[in-house]
Amino acid sequence: MNKSLIKAHTSKAVREAVFAYKSKNKTIALVPTMGALHAGHISLIEVAKQHADRVICSIFVNPKQFGKNEDLESYPSTLQADCEALEQAGVDLVFIPTVQEMYPKGFQTCVSVAEISTYLCGHSRPGHFDGVTTVVSKLLLIVQPDTAIFGAKDFQQLLVIKQMVQDLNIPTNIISAPTQRAKDGLALSSRNQYLSPQDRKRAPLIYQTLQSTAQTLREGSPLDQALKNAAKALTKNGFVIDYIEARDATNLKPITGPLYQKGETPPQSAQLLCAVKLGQTRLIDNIPI
Ligand code: PAF
């Protein structure tokens, strides 16, 4: 039988539960989310269960990480179904704070990771990662988990958070969980539900293009040409490209020099990342090269 899920709405209630877990020497894993849960989130919970005795999940649509013209107002909310899914998945406690609880009147602090937050999505969504690192640092301080799990689909977010945790000596182990995909290859995302049926049919081309581009790079194609071809293939099919780039997989710095000489191992680990718009929906994906 599934354990019953505790619902906490205040940081005080979370602290009390955490204190009780820790006094019984239980380890804790945190899975931060913005709700509208899908199989990708459940896979994060499965990873969390492998790493800790107790799993805490947070559901908070963080206004600080949305830009002025972004989808904060329309962001999907399925709280009741989310709680049922979390209970089913064996989560011990869900933290569902209000905006007022997280950012009470007079809130003044911003946690900002300087360089890596400015690349790629940070360039097209100024302030986005400051919002992410501010809320994630608060969640880590409230829950004080041994481990926190983040999906590799948000590859830049994962690296930004790892950098923050390292820089601030936060005693939480950050673990990445692999991207979950629909059968046709589309990376699972709460935003997929915005897609029209026609755009949903086209969306798997993102992953297909990443795969074929990575393959041509492994075969020795020049980087510039391969990326141009990828952008062209997507544009021709109605995607608006924000970026498609190969970056150093450890720090997202631009790749300099040849990636692969035919038949040789690459000089650095590289990741192929893209952000595109299909209609009004912004989708991101990435794979290792
Ligand atoms: O990846 C997300 O859903 C969010 O950016 C996160 C990590 C929960 C912070 O709001």
Residues whose N, C-alpha, C, O or C-beta is under 5 A from the ligand:
A	BS01	PAF	P32 T33 M34 F60 N62 V132 V135
